[in-house]
Amino acid sequence: MDPPKIKYLDNSSIMVINNYGKLRQLFVPFRVQVVHATPTLVKDVWVYVEEVREHEKYLLLYRIANSWWPYYVFRLHVDF
């Protein structure tokens, strides 16, 4: 028997786990902080994620201001 598959994202949400092992579904729009400057994003600025998508190379992409960026360009901070 195959183990159950858990979908950790869809286009409007992602699943996050905190340091205590608690799981939470986070819905868009959610805020992230830019940690790597890009041609259109300034480092340390907070922006809103409009959509999320799986990607073969980058694993997870965020759509911000109608442009797609890899998740590692940002810091996600959620307290729960």
N, CA, C and O atoms as a DFTB+ gen file, in Angstrom:
320 C
 N C O
     1  1       0.846      -1.181       0.000
     2  2       0.000       0.000       0.000
     3  2       0.890       1.242       0.000
     4  3       1.857       1.322       0.757
     5  1       0.559       2.195      -0.844
     6  2       1.314       3.448      -0.896
     7  2       0.931       4.342       0.277
     8  3      -0.230       4.371       0.684
     9  1       1.908       5.073       0.822
    10  2       1.568       6.002       1.906
    11  2       0.694       7.128       1.368
    12  3       0.775       7.454       0.184
    13  1      -0.134       7.723       2.211
    14  2      -0.983       8.824       1.747
    15  2      -0.123      10.011       1.338
    16  3       0.899      10.300       1.959
    17  1      -0.549      10.684       0.295
    18  2       0.174      11.859      -0.169
    19  2      -0.459      13.105       0.431
    20  3      -1.675      13.289       0.381
    21  1       0.370      13.938       0.987
    22  2      -0.099      15.177       1.593
    23  2       0.236      16.319       0.649
    24  3       1.395      16.502       0.278
    25  1      -0.757      17.077       0.264
    26  2      -0.566      18.224      -0.620
    27  2      -0.240      19.418       0.271
    28  3      -1.079      19.868       1.052
    29  1       0.990      19.928       0.147
    30  2       1.405      21.005       1.034
    31  2       1.139      22.387       0.460
    32  3       1.384      23.392       1.127
    33  1       0.632      22.449      -0.787
    34  2       0.272      23.747      -1.335
    35  2      -0.760      23.588      -2.430
    36  3      -0.906      22.524      -3.032
    37  1      -1.473      24.677      -2.670
    38  2      -2.293      24.839      -3.861
    39  2      -2.093      26.287      -4.283
    40  3      -1.275      26.987      -3.687
    41  1      -2.806      26.749      -5.280
    42  2      -2.521      28.101      -5.778
    43  2      -2.902      29.211      -4.804
    44  3      -2.506      30.361      -4.992
    45  1      -3.666      28.877      -3.763
    46  2      -4.086      29.919      -2.826
    47  2      -3.635      29.687      -1.392
    48  3      -4.032      30.435      -0.499
    49  1      -2.804      28.656      -1.148
    50  2      -2.351      28.423       0.222
    51  2      -1.121      27.517       0.264
    52  3      -0.825      26.790      -0.685
    53  1      -0.414      27.584       1.400
    54  2       0.681      26.665       1.682
    55  2       0.516      26.154       3.110
    56  3      -0.133      26.795       3.936
    57  1       1.102      25.008       3.390
    58  2       1.115      24.463       4.744
    59  2       2.461      24.821       5.365
    60  3       3.505      24.653       4.735
    61  1       2.434      25.313       6.598
    62  2       3.663      25.669       7.303
    63  2       3.700      24.936       8.642
    64  3       2.660      24.640       9.231
    65  1       4.903      24.652       9.108
    66  2       5.109      23.971      10.388
    67  2       5.964      24.874      11.254
    68  3       6.988      25.389      10.804
    69  1       5.543      25.068      12.511
    70  2       6.339      25.906      13.401
    71  2       7.379      25.071      14.140
    72  3       7.487      23.867      13.908
    73  1       8.137      25.698      15.023
    74  2       9.202      25.019      15.765
    75  2       8.685      23.943      16.708
    76  3       9.455      23.086      17.141
    77  1       7.409      23.971      17.031
    78  2       6.820      22.994      17.941
    79  2       6.143      21.844      17.196
    80  3       5.538      20.969      17.815
    81  1       6.246      21.850      15.872
    82  2       5.662      20.788      15.065
    83  2       4.194      20.974      14.745
    84  3       3.557      20.062      14.216
    85  1       3.643      22.142      15.056
    86  2       2.239      22.414      14.731
    87  2       2.133      22.811      13.262
    88  3       2.978      23.532      12.732
    89  1       1.082      22.326      12.626
    90  2       0.846      22.546      11.211
    91  2      -0.273      23.561      11.034
    92  3      -1.272      23.531      11.752
    93  1      -0.095      24.466      10.062
    94  2      -1.115      25.485       9.795
    95  2      -1.177      25.745       8.300
    96  3      -0.154      25.744       7.615
    97  1      -2.378      25.965       7.803
    98  2      -2.559      26.337       6.404
    99  2      -2.586      27.857       6.328
   100  3      -3.374      28.513       7.010
   101  1      -1.717      28.403       5.493
   102  2      -1.588      29.847       5.342
   103  2      -2.142      30.240       3.972
   104  3      -1.652      29.782       2.940
   105  1      -3.157      31.083       3.976
   106  2      -3.831      31.485       2.739
   107  2      -3.281      32.801       2.212
   108  3      -2.889      33.675       2.985
   109  1      -3.256      32.937       0.876
   110  2      -2.874      34.201       0.262
   111  2      -4.024      35.187       0.418
   112  3      -5.181      34.768       0.468
   113  1      -3.744      36.467       0.496
   114  2      -2.419      37.063       0.487
   115  2      -1.764      36.961       1.872
   116  3      -2.425      37.155       2.892
   117  1      -0.476      36.660       1.895
   118  2       0.308      36.704       3.131
   119  2       1.582      37.485       2.869
   120  3       2.053      37.589       1.737
   121  1       2.134      38.037       3.961
   122  2       3.302      38.909       3.829
   123  2       4.595      38.116       3.949
   124  3       4.694      37.167       4.727
   125  1       5.582      38.527       3.161
   126  2       6.930      37.987       3.244
   127  2       7.901      39.162       3.158
   128  3       7.570      40.223       2.628
   129  1       9.100      38.954       3.685
   130  2      10.125      39.992       3.647
   131  2      11.175      39.621       2.602
   132  3      11.637      38.481       2.553
   133  1      11.544      40.580       1.777
   134  2      12.560      40.368       0.748
   135  2      13.927      40.256       1.432
   136  3      14.330      41.159       2.165
   137  1      14.642      39.144       1.192
   138  2      15.977      38.971       1.772
   139  2      17.081      39.029       0.721
   140  3      18.252      39.191       1.064
   141  1      16.725      38.900      -0.541
   142  2      17.672      39.033      -1.656
   143  2      17.089      40.026      -2.650
   144  3      16.042      39.768      -3.245
   145  1      17.751      41.146      -2.831
   146  2      17.262      42.173      -3.756
   147  2      17.201      41.624      -5.183
   148  3      18.028      40.806      -5.586
   149  1      16.218      42.085      -5.922
   150  2      16.038      41.718      -7.328
   151  2      15.925      43.019      -8.123
   152  3      15.934      44.100      -7.534
   153  1      15.821      42.934      -9.440
   154  2      15.662      44.173     -10.220
   155  2      14.419      44.991      -9.838
   156  3      14.395      46.207     -10.030
   157  1      13.396      44.329      -9.301
   158  2      12.169      45.064      -8.957
   159  2      11.808      45.021      -7.478
   160  3      10.858      45.686      -7.067
   161  1      12.540      44.257      -6.665
   162  2      12.251      44.153      -5.234
   163  2      13.447      44.624      -4.422
   164  3      14.590      44.258      -4.697
   165  1      13.161      45.442      -3.416
   166  2      14.205      46.013      -2.564
   167  2      14.362      45.159      -1.313
   168  3      13.371      44.745      -0.713
   169  1      15.606      44.895      -0.920
   170  2      15.874      44.089       0.267
   171  2      15.250      44.714       1.511
   172  3      15.229      45.935       1.661
   173  1      14.747      43.870       2.392
   174  2      14.131      44.215       3.681
   175  2      12.719      44.787       3.581
   176  3      12.116      45.088       4.611
   177  1      12.180      44.945       2.389
   178  2      10.807      45.430       2.215
   179  2       9.839      44.255       2.390
   180  3      10.143      43.132       1.989
   181  1       8.694      44.515       2.980
   182  2       7.644      43.500       3.126
   183  2       6.699      43.611       1.944
   184  3       6.280      44.711       1.585
   185  1       6.358      42.480       1.335
   186  2       5.465      42.431       0.182
   187  2       4.421      41.346       0.403
   188  3       4.573      40.505       1.289
   189  1       3.360      41.364      -0.401
   190  2       2.289      40.377      -0.279
   191  2       2.373      39.343      -1.392
   192  3       2.529      39.682      -2.565
   193  1       2.266      38.077      -1.005
   194  2       2.205      36.975      -1.954
   195  2       0.769      36.862      -2.446
   196  3      -0.159      36.761      -1.643
   197  1       0.586      36.880      -3.753
   198  2      -0.744      36.841      -4.361
   199  2      -1.163      35.428      -4.755
   200  3      -2.353      35.118      -4.813
   201  1      -0.164      34.565      -5.028
   202  2      -0.445      33.207      -5.473
   203  2       0.816      32.373      -5.257
   204  3       1.921      32.916      -5.230
   205  1       0.659      31.072      -5.106
   206  2       1.800      30.164      -4.968
   207  2       1.692      29.062      -6.010
   208  3       0.606      28.736      -6.489
   209  1       2.863      28.487      -6.355
   210  2       2.880      27.452      -7.379
   211  2       4.098      26.556      -7.167
   212  3       5.175      27.026      -6.800
   213  1       3.911      25.267      -7.402
   214  2       5.042      24.335      -7.387
   215  2       5.884      24.556      -8.633
   216  3       5.378      24.950      -9.684
   217  1       7.189      24.293      -8.495
   218  2       8.088      24.439      -9.639
   219  2       9.121      23.329      -9.576
   220  3       9.620      22.994      -8.502
   221  1       9.437      22.762     -10.724
   222  2      10.374      21.642     -10.784
   223  2      11.772      22.021     -10.300
   224  3      12.391      21.264      -9.552
   225  1      12.269      23.169     -10.714
   226  2      13.626      23.592     -10.351
   227  2      13.668      24.306      -9.005
   228  3      14.519      23.994      -8.172
   229  1      12.761      25.260      -8.779
   230  2      12.808      26.111      -7.588
   231  2      11.929      25.621      -6.446
   232  3      11.894      26.249      -5.388
   233  1      11.222      24.519      -6.635
   234  2      10.328      23.910      -5.649
   235  2       9.056      24.714      -5.418
   236  3       7.954      24.185      -5.563
   237  1       9.198      25.983      -5.061
   238  2       8.040      26.798      -4.724
   239  2       8.244      28.208      -5.259
   240  3       9.296      28.815      -5.060
   241  1       7.226      28.718      -5.941
   242  2       7.266      30.083      -6.466
   243  2       6.161      30.909      -5.821
   244  3       5.072      30.407      -5.540
   245  1       6.462      32.185      -5.592
   246  2       5.474      33.162      -5.115
   247  2       5.205      34.158      -6.235
   248  3       6.131      34.610      -6.909
   249  1       3.941      34.494      -6.428
   250  2       3.605      35.571      -7.368
   251  2       3.416      36.845      -6.562
   252  3       2.566      36.919      -5.675
   253  1       4.219      37.841      -6.886
   254  2       4.199      39.131      -6.199
   255  2       4.197      40.212      -7.269
   256  3       5.082      40.256      -8.123
   257  1       3.201      41.077      -7.215
   258  2       3.061      42.162      -8.199
   259  2       3.116      41.604      -9.625
   260  3       3.779      42.164     -10.499
   261  1       2.411      40.499      -9.842
   262  2       2.285      39.845     -11.144
   263  2       3.589      39.290     -11.711
   264  3       3.681      39.051     -12.915
   265  1       4.599      39.080     -10.862
   266  2       5.848      38.432     -11.274
   267  2       6.077      37.228     -10.372
   268  3       5.712      37.249      -9.197
   269  1       6.683      36.175     -10.923
   270  2       6.949      34.945     -10.171
   271  2       8.387      34.946      -9.666
   272  3       9.323      35.235     -10.411
   273  1       8.546      34.608      -8.358
   274  2       9.855      34.591      -7.708
   275  2      10.018      33.310      -6.898
   276  3       9.041      32.806      -6.342
   277  1      11.246      32.769      -6.820
   278  2      11.494      31.601      -5.966
   279  2      11.297      31.958      -4.491
   280  3      11.559      33.086      -4.075
   281  1      10.846      31.007      -3.730
   282  2      10.552      31.237      -2.312
   283  2      11.761      31.733      -1.523
   284  3      11.590      32.484      -0.563
   285  1      12.986      31.333      -1.900
   286  2      14.166      31.659      -1.105
   287  2      14.599      33.120      -1.224
   288  3      15.536      33.540      -0.545
   289  1      13.936      33.889      -2.068
   290  2      14.194      35.326      -2.150
   291  2      13.554      36.039      -0.955
   292  3      13.831      37.212      -0.704
   293  1      12.695      35.319      -0.220
   294  2      11.887      35.919       0.839
   295  2      12.040      35.182       2.166
   296  3      12.490      34.037       2.215
   297  1      11.659      35.861       3.225
   298  2      11.566      35.269       4.557
   299  2      10.088      35.288       4.960
   300  3       9.423      36.322       4.902
   301  1       9.611      34.145       5.357
   302  2       8.234      34.018       5.819
   303  2       8.263      33.906       7.336
   304  3       8.918      33.016       7.879
   305  1       7.575      34.780       8.011
   306  2       7.544      34.761       9.475
   307  2       6.091      34.618       9.923
   308  3       5.267      35.502       9.689
   309  1       5.793      33.498      10.567
   310  2       4.428      33.234      11.038
   311  2       4.506      32.790      12.489
   312  3       5.253      31.866      12.811
   313  1       3.751      33.429      13.365
   314  2       3.677      33.014      14.774
   315  2       2.351      32.303      15.013
   316  3       1.278      32.841      14.737
   317  1       2.451      31.078      15.534
   318  2       1.249      30.352      15.966
   319  2       1.635      29.279      16.942
   320  3       0.772      28.548      17.429
